[in-house]
Amino acid sequence: MAQVPIATNPQTRPSRLFSSIPQYIRRSLAAIFRIYALYQPFRVFTGIGLVLFSGGVLLGIRYLYFVQIGQGRGHVQSVILAGVLLMLGLQAAVVGLLADLIGANRKLLQESLYRIRRLEMAARSAPEDDRCAPG
């Protein structure tokens, strides 16, 4: 056995793929989230909607507490923000439901397109006599 020294070429320019490890991690996390949202849209949007809706409920409870102790007059902003968060939470959940239905519809369309193409290919490869024969 012999030991062979291996030399590397000097760096001629910085990498164009990514400039730092944190940038690479940010890009990778964004890609992972996009892919997860593409294949699990109901979970993603329902989770976002649940967080927003929970924030609205908590602010609403906070306002009701202040009303009970007689200090509700100065906390109208909490009611407005609670209403906005409740609406956004419901909208996010509905978007998740719609995205899930669109995804299911896309899968059905892909399957039917595949079957149609397979039938067309089978019809093209069949002999002429079989096409005109009854039954």
HELIX and SHEET records of a PDB file:
HELIX    1   1 ILE A   21  TYR A   39  1                                  19    
HELIX    2   2 PRO A   41  GLN A   68  1                                  28    
HELIX    3   3 GLY A   72  GLY A   74  5                                   3    
HELIX    4   4 VAL A   76  SER A  125  1                                  50    
HELIX    5   5 GLU A  128  CYS A  132  1                                   5    
END                                                                             
